[in-house]
Amino acid sequence: MSTVLITGAARGLGLDFVKQYAAKGWKIHACARAPEALKQVKGDIHPHTLEVTDYAAVKALAGELKGEAIDVLICNAGISGKEATVLGAIDPVVWRETFEVNTLAPLMMAEAFADHVAASKDRKLVAISSRLGSITFANNGRYSYRASKAALNMEWKGLSVDLASRGLICVVLHPGWVQTDMGGATATLTIEQSVPAMVKVIDGLKPADNGRFLNYDGTELPW
Ligand SMILES: NC(=O)c1ccc[n+]([C@@H]2O[C@H](COP(=O)([O-])OP(=O)(O)OC[C@H]3O[C@@H](n4cnc5c(N)ncnc54)[C@H](OP(=O)(O)O)[C@@H]3O)[C@@H](O)[C@H]2O)c1
């Protein structure tokens, strides 16, 4: 049996990751601040209440699951940091919160669960990043969000080097622009077009993919 752990699992892309892995018969550790929505999904689902910036809770969960192999860890929880969007309206509080959730929390998850992933068959450490974090595609505005995802990308690149000797495959994925609360109704992709495609990409990851930045369809993105 294969096991996946997903953060931000109660809505948006996270909830569909839960549905996709449930349909594949995987055991799912579904982490969310309010896991009630997970009751609607049938499968081997283990809900955990988790605020990803509560690092004591992250450590406690890692301790609770000590000795359990986790094939795929998906750090999906994220925020848009919308208010810190243009020069003249930079709010340090929003900036710090965006970095806390999008950048520091995934690294703390990776640190807490690296042993669980290393003990598994698949050994995949995945972060849901964004094309907006690509410095090659840099554009105006969205300062905190872009920077938080660029920093996340750098972290995952570092993890890919640090953890290569333990056989981990560390990859950042861009889901596309998707119709979720964050992406909005005018986004170009539906959740059903994005998440199953990302699951297919994750399924196909090989050791040679360690340290890559991939689009939801598996094509390479420039850092
Ligand atoms: N949608 C897009 O177009 C798009 C594009 C590029 C990248 N992404 C990335 O994809 C990921 C998922 O986004 P989405 O579109 O599904 O957004 P969403 O619908 O807004 O969902 C965000 C998820 O993150 C969770 N979350 C936020 N802060 C959290 C915290 N402090 N602790 C625990 N969970 C927290 C939310 O949980 P609650 O329900 O408790 O708030 C929710 O489950 C994010 O990392 C986002 O940056 C999305």
The ligand as an SDF file (V2000), in Angstrom:
LIG
                    3D

 48 52  0  0  0  0  0  0  0  0999 V2000
   -5.1040   28.2030   -8.0490 N   0  0  0  0  0  0  0  0  0  0  0  0
   -4.0870   28.6260   -8.7850 C   0  0  0  0  0  0  0  0  0  0  0  0
   -4.2630   29.1750   -9.8980 O   0  0  0  0  0  0  0  0  0  0  0  0
   -2.6700   28.4000   -8.3200 C   0  0  0  0  0  0  0  0  0  0  0  0
   -1.6290   28.7440   -9.1980 C   0  0  0  0  0  0  0  0  0  0  0  0
   -0.3180   28.5390   -8.8020 C   0  0  0  0  0  0  0  0  0  0  0  0
   -0.0570   27.9830   -7.5630 C   0  0  0  0  0  0  0  0  0  0  0  0
   -1.0760   27.6630   -6.7050 N   0  0  0  0  0  0  0  0  0  0  0  0
   -0.7350   27.0760   -5.4090 C   0  0  0  0  0  0  0  0  0  0  0  0
   -1.4800   25.9050   -5.1900 O   0  0  0  0  0  0  0  0  0  0  0  0
   -1.6580   25.6960   -3.7830 C   0  0  0  0  0  0  0  0  0  0  0  0
   -3.1420   25.4510   -3.4770 C   0  0  0  0  0  0  0  0  0  0  0  0
   -3.8540   26.6100   -3.8830 O   0  0  0  0  0  0  0  0  0  0  0  0
   -5.4200   26.6210   -4.1990 P   0  0  0  0  0  0  0  0  0  0  0  0
   -5.5710   27.2220   -5.5300 O   0  0  0  0  0  0  0  0  0  0  0  0
   -6.0380   25.2990   -3.8900 O   0  0  0  0  0  0  0  0  0  0  0  0
   -5.8670   27.7310   -3.1360 O   0  0  0  0  0  0  0  0  0  0  0  0
   -7.1170   27.8090   -2.1570 P   0  0  0  0  0  0  0  0  0  0  0  0
   -8.3150   27.2720   -2.8150 O   0  0  0  0  0  0  0  0  0  0  0  0
   -7.0880   29.2080   -1.6650 O   0  0  0  0  0  0  0  0  0  0  0  0
   -6.6890   26.8110   -0.9770 O   0  0  0  0  0  0  0  0  0  0  0  0
   -5.5880   27.0920   -0.1770 C   0  0  0  0  0  0  0  0  0  0  0  0
   -5.3890   25.9440    0.7650 C   0  0  0  0  0  0  0  0  0  0  0  0
   -4.2670   26.2260    1.6150 O   0  0  0  0  0  0  0  0  0  0  0  0
   -4.6840   26.0710    2.9570 C   0  0  0  0  0  0  0  0  0  0  0  0
   -3.9550   26.9380    3.8710 N   0  0  0  0  0  0  0  0  0  0  0  0
   -3.6790   28.2660    3.7220 C   0  0  0  0  0  0  0  0  0  0  0  0
   -3.0120   28.7220    4.7910 N   0  0  0  0  0  0  0  0  0  0  0  0
   -2.8600   27.6630    5.6320 C   0  0  0  0  0  0  0  0  0  0  0  0
   -2.2730   27.4950    6.8920 C   0  0  0  0  0  0  0  0  0  0  0  0
   -1.6760   28.5200    7.5280 N   0  0  0  0  0  0  0  0  0  0  0  0
   -2.2870   26.2590    7.4820 N   0  0  0  0  0  0  0  0  0  0  0  0
   -2.8830   25.2350    6.8510 C   0  0  0  0  0  0  0  0  0  0  0  0
   -3.4720   25.3230    5.6400 N   0  0  0  0  0  0  0  0  0  0  0  0
   -3.4600   26.5340    5.0550 C   0  0  0  0  0  0  0  0  0  0  0  0
   -6.1610   26.4220    2.9480 C   0  0  0  0  0  0  0  0  0  0  0  0
   -6.7640   25.9040    4.1100 O   0  0  0  0  0  0  0  0  0  0  0  0
   -8.0700   26.5770    4.7920 P   0  0  0  0  0  0  0  0  0  0  0  0
   -9.2280   25.9560    4.0700 O   0  0  0  0  0  0  0  0  0  0  0  0
   -7.9520   26.1950    6.2290 O   0  0  0  0  0  0  0  0  0  0  0  0
   -7.9720   28.0680    4.5810 O   0  0  0  0  0  0  0  0  0  0  0  0
   -6.5960   25.7360    1.6710 C   0  0  0  0  0  0  0  0  0  0  0  0
   -6.7900   24.3600    1.8790 O   0  0  0  0  0  0  0  0  0  0  0  0
   -1.0960   26.9380   -3.0930 C   0  0  0  0  0  0  0  0  0  0  0  0
    0.2020   26.6670   -2.6220 O   0  0  0  0  0  0  0  0  0  0  0  0
   -1.0460   27.9680   -4.2230 C   0  0  0  0  0  0  0  0  0  0  0  0
   -0.0650   28.9590   -3.9960 O   0  0  0  0  0  0  0  0  0  0  0  0
   -2.3780   27.8640   -7.0610 C   0  0  0  0  0  0  0  0  0  0  0  0
  1  2  1  0
  2  3  2  0
  2  4  1  0
  4  5  1  0
  4 48  2  0
  5  6  2  0
  6  7  1  0
  7  8  2  0
  8  9  1  0
  8 48  1  0
  9 10  1  0
  9 46  1  0
 10 11  1  0
 11 12  1  0
 11 44  1  0
 12 13  1  0
 13 14  1  0
 14 15  2  0
 14 16  1  0
 14 17  1  0
 17 18  1  0
 18 19  2  0
 18 20  1  0
 18 21  1  0
 21 22  1  0
 22 23  1  0
 23 24  1  0
 23 42  1  0
 24 25  1  0
 25 26  1  0
 25 36  1  0
 26 27  1  0
 26 35  1  0
 27 28  2  0
 28 29  1  0
 29 30  1  0
 29 35  2  0
 30 31  1  0
 30 32  2  0
 32 33  1  0
 33 34  2  0
 34 35  1  0
 36 37  1  0
 36 42  1  0
 37 38  1  0
 38 39  2  0
 38 40  1  0
 38 41  1  0
 42 43  1  0
 44 45  1  0
 44 46  1  0
 46 47  1  0
M  CHG  2   8   1  16  -1
M  END
$$$$
